[in-house]
Amino acid sequence: MRKIGVIGTGKTGSAVAELLGAQSVLFNRSHLPDASSLKELHGAIVFVTPDSAENIMHLLLEAKIAVAWGTTGFSLPHSLDRMVREAGNAWVVASNFSIGMILMKSLIEQTGRHSKLFDHPEFLISETHHTQKKDSPSGTALSWERWLGQPATIRSERRGDVVGTHTLTLKTEYETITLQHEAKNRSLFASGAIRALHWLLEYPSLRGVYTLEELVHYAHEHQTPAQ
């Protein structure tokens, strides 16, 4: 049985641990990881706070294991791909591990490309999350603006225990177009991260850092069964 490290046991990390069950090895502020303990694992899934991210990143590189990285609000170094390759392994890095977000990316990119059809289009990206979320705007909202390829106003709201709702609104003089993604349960992100890590483990020849979209396409092309 594979042993998977779950680093960070907040809301999403706890959902990962629940889905993994006996496969999970938990690390948090009460049980800190070190390189030697991480080397004993098949891989790790990371949902830590940004203030812990840099130290965790270096420990994982030293451990040389596959990683699904879900921490946002922390800028990973541009040299990470080279460092992961040198470690002889692969990481998947995503601000949102929802597989459905890949469909959203395609729709958002198309919206941005076709915006020239409209006179003076205005774009608004709004995101709502639970009050304990540290980064604002969310990493997903920033990704949406990048995918859009157009300047957009971003509005953030922190309310209750909202898992995550993102909305793109295109306003013109005569119409309003809206795209929305709503996460109903944190198991969405947890299951996506687990699946992504399993894909990395299914293809040990993979090297470097991948986006979730790149990894999904690779797995699809190689007909990997869903985990």
C-alpha positions in Angstrom: 0.0 0.0 0.0 1.3 3.4 -0.9 2.1 5.8 1.8 1.2 9.4 1.0 2.3 12.4 3.1 -0.4 15.0 3.8 1.4 18.1 4.7 -0.9 20.7 6.2 -4.1 19.5 7.9 -6.3 22.5 7.5 -9.7 22.3 5.8 -8.5 20.9 2.5 -5.6 18.8 3.9 -8.0 17.2 6.3 -10.3 16.3 3.4 -7.3 14.7 1.7 -6.5 12.7 4.8 -10.1 11.5 5.1 -10.2 10.3 1.5 -6.8 8.6 1.7 -7.6 6.8 5.0 -4.8 4.4 6.1 -2.6 5.5 3.2 -2.1 9.0 4.7 0.8 10.1 6.9 -0.1 13.4 8.5 2.2 16.4 9.1 1.3 19.7 10.7 2.7 22.2 13.2 2.4 19.5 15.9 4.1 16.9 13.8 6.7 18.6 11.6 8.1 16.8 8.6 11.8 16.3 7.9 13.6 15.0 4.9 14.3 11.6 6.4 10.6 11.0 7.2 9.5 12.2 3.8 11.9 9.9 2.0 10.0 6.9 3.3 6.8 8.0 1.5 5.7 7.4 -2.1 4.6 11.0 -2.5 3.2 14.1 -0.7 0.2 16.4 -1.1 0.8 19.9 0.2 -1.8 22.4 1.5 0.2 24.5 4.0 0.0 28.2 4.8 2.3 30.5 2.8 4.5 31.2 5.8 5.5 27.5 6.0 5.8 27.0 2.2 9.5 27.7 1.6 10.8 25.4 4.3 8.4 22.6 3.1 9.5 23.1 -0.5 13.2 22.6 0.4 12.4 19.5 2.5 10.5 17.9 -0.4 13.3 18.6 -2.9 15.7 17.0 -0.5 13.4 14.0 -0.1 13.1 13.5 -3.9 9.5 12.4 -3.9 6.5 13.1 -6.2 4.5 16.1 -5.0 1.0 17.6 -5.6 1.4 21.2 -4.5 -1.8 23.1 -3.6 -0.5 26.0 -1.5 -1.3 29.4 -2.8 -0.2 32.9 -1.8 3.4 31.8 -2.1 5.5 32.4 -5.2 7.4 29.2 -6.1 10.9 30.0 -7.7 11.3 30.0 -11.4 14.1 27.5 -10.9 11.8 25.0 -9.3 11.4 23.0 -12.6 15.1 22.6 -12.9 15.5 21.7 -9.2 12.7 19.0 -9.4 14.3 17.6 -12.6 17.7 17.5 -10.8 16.0 15.6 -8.0 14.8 13.1 -10.5 11.1 13.5 -9.8 8.0 15.3 -10.8 5.6 17.8 -9.2 2.1 19.0 -10.2 1.4 22.6 -9.1 -2.1 24.0 -9.1 -4.0 26.8 -7.4 -7.1 24.7 -7.8 -7.2 20.9 -8.1 -10.8 20.8 -9.5 -10.7 18.8 -12.7 -13.6 21.0 -13.9 -11.3 24.0 -13.7 -9.7 22.8 -16.9 -13.0 23.3 -18.7 -13.3 26.7 -17.1 -9.8 27.6 -18.4 -10.8 26.8 -22.0 -14.0 28.9 -21.7 -12.2 31.8 -20.1 -9.4 31.8 -22.8 -12.1 31.8 -25.5 -13.9 34.7 -23.8 -10.7 36.7 -23.8 -9.9 35.9 -27.4 -13.3 36.9 -28.6 -13.7 40.0 -26.5 -12.5 42.1 -29.5 -16.0 41.4 -31.0 -17.4 43.8 -28.4 -17.2 47.6 -28.0 -15.6 48.6 -24.7 -16.0 45.3 -22.8 -15.6 45.3 -19.0 -14.4 42.3 -17.1 -15.1 41.5 -13.4 -13.7 38.5 -11.6 -15.3 37.9 -8.2 -14.3 35.3 -5.7 -15.7 34.2 -2.4 -14.1 32.0 0.2 -14.3 31.1 3.9 -13.0 33.6 6.5 -9.9 31.6 7.3 -8.4 31.7 3.8 -5.2 33.7 4.0 -4.5 34.9 0.5 -6.6 37.5 -1.2 -7.3 37.5 -4.1 -7.3 33.8 -4.4 -4.8 32.0 -6.6 -7.6 30.8 -8.8 -8.8 34.4 -9.4 -5.4 35.5 -10.4 -5.2 32.4 -12.8 -8.5 33.4 -14.3 -7.2 36.9 -15.1 -4.1 35.4 -16.7 -6.2 33.0 -18.7 -8.4 35.8 -19.8 -5.5 37.8 -21.2 -7.4 41.0 -20.6 -7.4 43.5 -17.7 -10.1 42.7 -15.1 -11.3 44.1 -11.8 -10.9 41.4 -9.1 -13.2 41.5 -6.0 -12.7 39.2 -3.1 -15.1 38.4 -0.2 -14.4 36.3 2.9 -17.7 34.9 4.3 -18.6 32.0 6.6 -17.4 28.6 5.5 -17.7 29.1 1.7 -15.6 26.5 0.0 -15.0 28.6 -3.1 -17.0 30.4 -5.7 -15.4 32.2 -8.7 -17.3 34.3 -11.3 -16.2 36.0 -14.5 -18.6 38.7 -15.7 -18.3 40.3 -19.1 -20.3 43.5 -19.4 -21.1 45.4 -22.6 -23.6 48.1 -23.5 -26.3 45.6 -24.4 -25.5 42.3 -22.6 -23.9 40.6 -19.7 -22.2 37.2 -19.9 -21.3 35.2 -16.8 -19.1 32.2 -16.2 -19.2 30.6 -12.7 -17.5 27.8 -10.9 -18.8 26.8 -7.5 -17.0 24.2 -5.3 -19.7 22.5 -3.2 -17.3 20.5 -1.0 -13.6 20.4 -0.2 -13.5 16.8 -1.3 -13.5 18.3 -4.8 -10.0 19.7 -4.3 -8.9 16.7 -2.2 -9.9 14.1 -4.7 -8.3 16.1 -7.6 -5.0 16.4 -5.7 -5.0 12.7 -4.9 -5.7 11.8 -8.5 -3.0 14.1 -9.8 -0.4 12.6 -7.4 -1.4 9.1 -8.5 -0.8 10.1 -12.1 2.7 11.2 -11.2 3.3 7.9 -9.5 1.9 5.9 -12.5 4.4 7.6 -14.8 7.7 7.6 -12.9 9.6 8.7 -16.1 7.9 12.2 -15.7 10.4 14.9 -14.7 9.9 18.5 -13.7 6.9 20.6 -12.8 3.6 20.2 -14.5 0.3 22.1 -14.4 -2.8 20.2 -13.6 -4.0 20.7 -17.2 -0.7 19.3 -18.6 -0.9 16.3 -16.4 -4.5 15.6 -17.2 -3.8 15.7 -20.9 -0.7 13.5 -20.5 -2.8 10.9 -18.5 -5.6 11.0 -21.1 -3.2 10.4 -24.0 -1.7 7.5 -22.2 -5.1 6.1 -21.1 -4.4 6.0 -17.4 -7.4 4.7 -15.6 -8.9 7.1 -13.1 -7.7 6.5 -9.5 
